């Protein structure tokens, strides 16, 4: 882009001299004019260079202006999006604050609930058939001690309580054999216990000479006849994974 172009005066003077022969004969008069015109031409050329430089600078500034305008448009769009995100975050913060307040209320309510759940579990274990008494009593004692600890979050306490309930539920659908001490005819002896869910709890001495079953109605141990010896032995082997699952014949009618 060029804003101004200057016509060289030397060319103009020469053209005049050619057009008029009489003037050409008087070179001595025209030479100072031509020299002066040359100086003017040089000055004009310098001015033209300055004009060209200014024009280039203006073009460059215009390009920079256009680039800056596009950047400003992009920043306006970005700022608008950020404002929307900030508004959404403020709304989420309000929701979270409300949820935190609700959690505080729930924490105050859940602690008494867990205490009642533990007490209910204790009563259930006391009324249940007496299998794994030490393990189950220790689990309940651990839960009660856990409730007194301030360094454990309520969520973890609740998880442990629910875990204890789940363990008790699993007892009702599993077959288990474990060893322990049991009083037989006034003497404490090593025996193997067989638990069939919560349907039957049977013991058998290590020499398989005696066996008995827990009567849920009388809440007493009763001796089983020798005719059940093979069935109890079979059940113990099944529980220990030494024998494939099979039908067991046990006097479950003694349970309610």
C-alpha positions as CSV (number, residue, x, y, z in Angstrom):
1,X,0.0,0.0,0.0
2,X,1.4,3.4,-1.0
3,X,-0.2,6.7,0.1
4,X,1.7,9.1,-2.0
5,X,4.1,8.9,-5.0
6,X,6.2,12.0,-6.0
7,X,6.9,12.7,-9.7
8,X,10.7,13.2,-10.2
9,X,11.3,16.8,-11.3
10,X,14.4,16.0,-13.3
11,X,12.3,13.9,-15.7
12,X,9.9,16.8,-16.0
13,X,12.6,19.3,-16.8
14,X,14.2,17.1,-19.4
15,X,10.8,16.6,-21.1
16,X,10.4,20.4,-21.3
17,X,13.9,20.8,-22.8
18,X,13.1,18.2,-25.5
19,X,9.8,19.8,-26.3
20,X,11.4,23.3,-26.7
21,X,14.7,23.3,-28.8
22,X,15.4,26.8,-28.0
23,X,15.8,26.0,-24.4
24,X,18.2,23.2,-25.2
25,X,20.5,25.7,-26.7
26,X,20.8,27.5,-23.4
27,X,22.2,24.6,-21.3
28,X,24.1,27.0,-19.2
29,X,20.8,28.4,-18.0
30,X,19.1,25.0,-17.5
31,X,21.9,23.2,-15.8
32,X,21.3,24.9,-12.4
33,X,17.7,24.1,-12.7
34,X,18.4,20.5,-13.5
35,X,20.8,20.2,-10.7
36,X,18.2,21.7,-8.4
37,X,15.6,19.4,-9.7
38,X,17.9,16.4,-9.1
39,X,18.3,17.5,-5.5
40,X,14.5,17.9,-5.2
41,X,14.2,14.4,-6.7
42,X,16.6,13.0,-4.2
43,X,14.7,14.7,-1.4
44,X,11.4,13.4,-2.9
45,X,12.8,9.9,-3.1
46,X,13.8,10.1,0.5
47,X,10.4,11.4,1.4
48,X,8.9,8.6,-0.6
49,X,10.9,6.0,1.3
50,X,9.7,7.5,4.6
51,X,6.2,7.4,3.3
52,X,6.6,3.8,2.3
53,X,8.1,2.9,5.7
54,X,5.2,4.7,7.5
55,X,2.8,2.8,5.2
56,X,4.4,-0.5,6.1
57,X,4.3,0.4,9.8
58,X,0.6,1.2,9.5
59,X,-0.1,-2.1,7.7
60,X,1.8,-3.9,10.5
61,X,-0.1,-2.1,13.2
62,X,-3.4,-2.9,11.4
63,X,-2.5,-6.6,11.4
64,X,-1.5,-6.5,15.0
65,X,-4.8,-4.7,15.7
66,X,-6.8,-7.4,13.9
67,X,-4.9,-10.2,15.8
68,X,-5.5,-8.5,19.1
69,X,-9.2,-8.1,18.3
70,X,-9.5,-11.9,17.7
71,X,-7.6,-12.6,20.9
72,X,-10.0,-10.3,22.8
73,X,-13.0,-12.1,21.3
74,X,-11.5,-15.4,22.3
75,X,-10.9,-14.1,25.8
76,X,-14.4,-12.8,26.1
77,X,-15.8,-16.2,25.2
78,X,-13.4,-17.9,27.6
79,X,-14.3,-15.5,30.4
80,X,-18.0,-16.1,29.8
81,X,-17.4,-19.8,30.0
82,X,-15.4,-19.4,33.2
83,X,-18.2,-17.3,34.8
84,X,-20.7,-20.1,34.0
85,X,-18.3,-22.7,35.6
86,X,-17.9,-20.5,38.7
87,X,-21.6,-20.1,39.0
88,X,-22.0,-23.9,38.8
89,X,-19.2,-24.4,41.4
90,X,-20.9,-22.0,43.8
91,X,-24.1,-23.9,43.4
92,X,-22.3,-27.2,44.0
93,X,-20.7,-25.7,47.1
94,X,-24.1,-24.7,48.5
95,X,-25.3,-28.3,47.8
96,X,-22.2,-29.7,49.6
97,X,-22.7,-27.4,52.6
98,X,-26.2,-28.6,52.8
99,X,-25.1,-32.3,52.5
100,X,-22.5,-31.7,55.3
101,X,-25.1,-30.3,57.6
102,X,-27.2,-33.4,56.9
103,X,-24.3,-35.7,57.5
104,X,-23.8,-34.1,60.9
105,X,-27.5,-34.8,61.7
106,X,-27.1,-38.4,60.4
107,X,-24.0,-38.9,62.5
108,X,-25.9,-37.9,65.7
109,X,-28.7,-40.3,64.8
110,X,-26.6,-43.3,63.6
111,X,-24.6,-43.7,66.8
112,X,-27.7,-44.7,68.9
113,X,-28.8,-46.9,66.0
114,X,-25.5,-48.8,66.0
115,X,-25.7,-49.2,69.8
116,X,-29.1,-50.7,69.4
117,X,-27.9,-53.0,66.6
118,X,-25.0,-54.3,68.7
119,X,-27.4,-54.9,71.6
120,X,-29.8,-56.8,69.3
121,X,-26.9,-58.9,68.0
122,X,-25.8,-59.8,71.5
123,X,-29.4,-61.0,72.3
124,X,-29.5,-62.9,69.1
125,X,-26.2,-64.7,69.8
126,X,-27.3,-65.5,73.4
127,X,-30.5,-67.1,72.1
128,X,-28.8,-68.9,69.2
129,X,-27.3,-72.4,69.2
130,X,-24.0,-72.1,71.1
131,X,-21.5,-72.6,68.4
132,X,-18.1,-70.8,68.3
133,X,-18.9,-69.0,71.6
134,X,-15.5,-67.5,72.1
135,X,-15.2,-66.1,68.6
136,X,-18.7,-64.6,68.6
137,X,-18.3,-63.1,72.0
138,X,-15.0,-61.6,71.1
139,X,-16.5,-60.0,67.9
140,X,-19.2,-58.4,70.0
141,X,-16.7,-57.1,72.6
142,X,-14.6,-55.6,69.8
143,X,-17.7,-53.8,68.4
144,X,-18.5,-52.3,71.8
145,X,-14.9,-51.2,72.3
146,X,-14.9,-49.7,68.8
147,X,-17.9,-47.6,69.6
148,X,-16.0,-45.8,72.4
149,X,-13.1,-44.9,70.1
150,X,-13.0,-41.2,68.9
151,X,-10.3,-41.9,66.3
152,X,-12.6,-44.1,64.2
153,X,-15.0,-42.5,61.8
154,X,-18.8,-43.3,62.2
155,X,-18.7,-44.7,58.6
156,X,-16.1,-47.3,59.6
157,X,-18.0,-48.2,62.8
158,X,-21.1,-48.7,60.8
159,X,-19.2,-50.8,58.3
160,X,-17.9,-53.1,61.1
161,X,-21.4,-53.5,62.6
162,X,-22.8,-54.5,59.2
163,X,-19.9,-56.8,58.7
164,X,-20.7,-58.6,62.0
165,X,-24.3,-59.0,60.9
166,X,-23.2,-60.4,57.6
167,X,-21.0,-63.0,59.3
168,X,-23.9,-64.1,61.5
169,X,-26.1,-64.3,58.4
170,X,-23.5,-66.5,56.6
171,X,-23.6,-69.0,59.5
172,X,-27.1,-69.9,58.6
173,X,-26.2,-71.3,55.2
174,X,-22.8,-73.0,55.7
175,X,-21.5,-76.3,57.0
176,X,-18.7,-76.0,59.5
177,X,-16.5,-78.3,61.6
178,X,-14.2,-77.1,64.4
179,X,-12.5,-78.5,67.4
180,X,-13.1,-77.5,71.1
181,X,-13.5,-78.6,74.6
182,X,-16.8,-80.0,75.8
183,X,-18.0,-81.6,79.1
184,X,-19.1,-85.2,78.5
185,X,-20.4,-87.2,81.4
186,X,-18.8,-84.8,83.8
187,X,-15.4,-84.7,82.1
188,X,-14.0,-82.1,79.8
189,X,-12.9,-83.7,76.6
190,X,-11.6,-82.8,73.2
191,X,-14.4,-83.0,70.6
192,X,-15.2,-82.1,67.1
193,X,-18.2,-79.9,66.6
194,X,-20.4,-80.1,63.4
195,X,-22.7,-77.1,62.6
196,X,-25.2,-77.5,59.9
197,X,-26.3,-74.0,59.3
198,X,-28.5,-73.1,62.3
199,X,-30.4,-76.3,62.0
200,X,-28.2,-78.6,64.0
201,X,-25.1,-78.4,66.3
202,X,-23.6,-81.8,67.0
203,X,-20.4,-82.9,68.7
204,X,-18.4,-86.2,68.5
205,X,-15.5,-87.3,70.7
206,X,-12.2,-87.7,69.0
207,X,-12.5,-91.5,69.3
208,X,-16.0,-91.3,67.8
209,X,-17.3,-93.3,70.8
210,X,-19.8,-90.7,71.8
211,X,-21.8,-87.9,70.1
212,X,-24.5,-85.5,71.1
213,X,-26.8,-82.7,69.8
214,X,-28.0,-79.4,71.1
215,X,-31.7,-79.3,71.8
216,X,-33.0,-75.8,71.0
217,X,-36.2,-76.4,72.9
218,X,-34.7,-77.5,76.2
219,X,-31.4,-75.6,75.5
220,X,-29.5,-78.6,76.7
221,X,-27.0,-81.1,75.2
222,X,-28.5,-84.5,74.5
223,X,-26.6,-87.7,73.8
224,X,-27.2,-89.2,70.3
225,X,-27.5,-93.0,69.8
226,X,-24.7,-94.9,68.2
227,X,-26.8,-95.2,65.1
228,X,-25.9,-91.6,64.3
229,X,-22.1,-92.1,64.6
230,X,-21.5,-92.7,60.9
231,X,-23.7,-89.8,59.9
232,X,-21.9,-87.4,62.3
233,X,-18.5,-88.7,61.1
234,X,-19.7,-88.3,57.5
235,X,-20.8,-84.7,58.2
236,X,-17.5,-83.8,59.8
237,X,-15.6,-85.0,56.8
238,X,-17.9,-83.1,54.5
239,X,-17.3,-79.9,56.5
240,X,-13.6,-80.4,56.4
241,X,-13.7,-80.9,52.5
242,X,-12.6,-84.5,52.9
243,X,-15.8,-85.8,51.4
244,X,-18.1,-84.6,48.6
245,X,-21.4,-83.1,49.8
246,X,-24.1,-85.7,50.4
247,X,-27.3,-86.2,52.3
248,X,-27.0,-86.3,56.1
249,X,-29.5,-88.0,58.4
250,X,-29.6,-86.1,61.7
251,X,-32.4,-85.6,64.3
252,X,-33.3,-82.0,63.3
253,X,-36.8,-82.5,64.7
254,X,-35.3,-81.7,68.1
255,X,-34.9,-78.1,67.0
256,X,-37.7,-75.6,66.8
